[in-house]
Amino acid sequence: MKNCAEWQKYLGKKIRTQDIITILESTEPDDFLQAYRTQNWGVFKNNSFIAALLNKTTALKYMVLAKKVELQTTK
């Protein structure tokens, strides 16, 4: 929950905690990275965390890096 609070502090309080958890804990790295590569975020269209990331390039790049690292550590 502390991580969610940090993201909300950085990106805005309107981001739903469950949306952050969905991306950080439930979204496979491949799925996130595929959406990033193709810029097809439709599967996440109602996710407030993704919407905020798309408006903050630095945060999006950080999440891409984190998902790449996650992908490498799960192989």
N, C-alpha and C positions, 0 to 999 in steps of 0.2 A: 504494500500500500504506500510505503514511503516513496518508491519509484514513481508511482502514479501521481502522487502529490507534487513531486519535482517536475514531472512533465506538465502538469496543470499550471504550476507556477510559471514555467517557461513559456508555454503556448497559450494559456488562458484557462480560466476557471470553468468555462462553458463546455470543456471537453469532458465527456462522460467517462468515469473511471472504468466502467465495463468495456468501453471501446479501446482503452489503452491496454487493458488485460487481454482482450481478444488479439490484438496485434503482437504484444510482447510474448504471450504465453501460448496462445492457441493457433497462431498463424505459422504455418511451415515456412522456413526461409525461402524455399524454392517458389512458393506461391507469391510471397511478397516481392521477391526479386524479379519474377516474371512480370508482375504488374508494373514494376518500375521500368524494366527494359522496354516494355511495349507501351507504356503510359496508358494502360487500360486498367483503370482503377474501379471498374464497374462492380466487381465482386465486393468492394468495400464502400460502395456509394453512400451508405447511410452511417458510415463510421466517422464520428466527429474528430477522432485522433488523426485519421488519414487526411481529412479535410484541412486540419491545422498544419500537418506536415507539408502538404502541398503548397501551403502559403508561406512556408518558412524553409527556404532552400537548405540552410545549414543543418537544420534539424532533420530534414529528409535525408541528406547525405550521411548524417550520423547513423540514422536507422538502417540505411542501406549497408553501411559498413558493419554494423552490429549483426545484421542478418547474414552477411557474408561470413563473419567470424563464427556465428552459430552454425552455419552450414558446414564449415570446415571442422568444427569440433564434434559434430554428430556423425561424421563419416568414419 
